[in-house]
C-alpha cells in the first residue's frame, strides 16, 4: 500500500478518515496499525501548494522471531505512540514531505537456556528495559 492513503471522497478542513496497515519485519515482528488522518489545511512547501495531513497511529506489535532470533528472547512492548505529518501536492499527486515520531517502551527477557551457551547462566527474572525514540523525515528533492 502506498502512503498516504487518501480518502475515497473529497473531504473538508478538519475532517478525518481512518486506514489500517500491517507491517512485517521478516523474522522479527509484525505491527498492526490503525491510522487516523486529519486534513489540517493547505500549506506552501518547497514552492508547492500542499495539503497538510496530520496522522495519529494506534499500534500493536507481535513478536514473530525466526532464524537466529527464534527461541532466544521474550520481547514485550508496553507502550507504542506514533504521530506524523504529511505534505501532499494534490495537483501533481506527490508526497512532498512525510515526518513521523515513534516512541516505544518495552522489555526484553532471555528465554530460559537461550543465553546460557553464550554468557553462562542468567536469572529468569532478569529483564532489560528498552526505550526507542525515532524521528523519520522523508522529503522530495527537486
C-alpha positions, 0 to 999 in steps of 0.5 A: 500500500502506498502512503498516504492513503487518501480518502475515497471522497473529497473531504473538508478542513478538519475532517478525518478518515481512518486506514489500517496497515500491517507491517512485517519485519521478516523474522522479527515482528509484525505491527498492526496499525490503525491510522487516523488522518486529519486534513489540517489545511493547505500549506506552501512547501518547497514552492508547492501548494500542499495539503497538510495531513496530520496522522495519529497511529494506534499500534500493536506489535507481535513478536514473530522471531525466526532464524537466529532470533527464534527461541532466544528472547521474550520481547514485550512492548508496553507502550507504542505512540506514533504521530506524523505529518504529511505534505501532499501536492494534490495537483501533481499527486506527490508526497512532498514531505512525510515526518513521523515520531515513534516512541516505544517502551518495552522489555526484553527477557532471555528465554530460559537456556537461550543465553546460557551457551553464550554468557553462562547462566542468567536469572529468569527474572532478569529483564532489560528495559528498552526505550526507542525514540525515532524521528523519520523525515522523508522529503522530495528533492527537486 
